[in-house]
């Protein structure tokens, strides 16, 4: 029981130790907040007639 | 390809010889790009110096394009790929994943860099670093950049593959080292950067070939900056990793808190790329919500991360020095630091210049209202010369002094110049950044061949201070170019003619992992770091004052005071 408690790795450390989860977050967040949001705003600008 | 390992007798580091060779080739290709970019820098500076005005307009824009691309893309990314290889296979003490693919990626990058340079020097691709549409370059300008990006992307995946190899073969225990974690951050940002580049450069290539009729200029700018600015955020992550590495190499310093430093890198992974939006703060069509969320609310998390690194690196050095007995007063640890060791002095000048000049000005520019003061002025190059040249290039140059004997196995020639170089180059670049920002605050335009717009309907009479600062840019820029050129000569001469050093033991298997014995009674409590705290308070005071002064300036400029 005591060993199990010693071996428990904190959630944050598990996140930081997972390079592919970090890769997913590092691509998704700027893609959504910067690229997609920005492109959607530009695409919604009315075309001049 | 067979894997052998070399144990460096000077550093104790274990190199996979496949990775080691690739590191050397990437570093050399980077320095060659720096040479081309540096010669072009001299052309840019001597033209923007009003009293000299060396080049004609068409040559100036060609030279400016080559300077931007060779420095901001080729030099730094070649060197960063070497850093990724070092931080994975060497620091994790494992074999490199897919060395053959490593050579494919290197040659893609090299061919891409040559192709783009050929396109630029043929004279019909003077579109500058940003290559904004509807300005059109020749097709091989874009194709070269795409090939270079694909090569760099492959190296990023090799880095991730090497992490998997190290974990599977249990060459490390627990979490990866902090420097490798910094390189992982750089790798993640690089993948986002390169993917964004592909999204915009592939259609632009097709447009230059005539397959696509037009590309929307605002759409181009928005997506392009995810490449253009984020590529500079790869630098930030990489040079911060180098700061930690040099602190460990020179002082044996351990991070003050692994958790805090890793959390700061985590903030980089999540938010650093969003700073790209500060190039679009004056563009119509993009809403304030998008601008403010990207450049302020979330970007400030990344700024916080930089401030954490800026405090924990000198803090770790202070702790290491105090443990060695340098305890007198607030700053004996700093006074007794090895200022004659170019790896350390470059790193420390890089850290201070990046924080005080590049960091503070970057936050100021990122505020939507304050951005109007300096948008598209020479303040912007002043800011990014503080981040990219003082922050990144100086750190890379300092690390190179360590790499000459360790990676290239040669004795460094002209050690006297090595002691002097960081001050000569670093302090002249401090001045360049400062006077550029000064001239930009007065409104001098960036990029323009002739600041006076002589003979045009927009001719403007500048105050004498603007001409003075552009003249000082020329003087200090020339000193920086010459000292940087001498650094290249020193490194090239050392690699060609320096005394060959002992290779070290060669092995067919890596050295098995040995864990340090636990300290009896637990680790000693690390010493406090009051000197670093004072440095941090000086930084914060400067930050607040500069921010306030710019708001005051904005209000007086518009007569709203």
Interface residues (C-beta under 8 A of the other chain):
Chain A: X12 X13 X15 X16 X17 X19 X20 X22 X23 X25 X26 X27 X29 X30 X31 X33 X34 X35 X37 X38 X39 X41 X42 X45
Chain B: X160 X163 X175 X176 X181 X184 X185 X188 X189 X191 X192 X195 X196 X199 X216 X218 X219 X222 X223 X226 X230 X262 X263 X266 X269 X270 X271 X273 X274 X276 X277 X280 X285 X286 X287 X290 X293 X294 X298
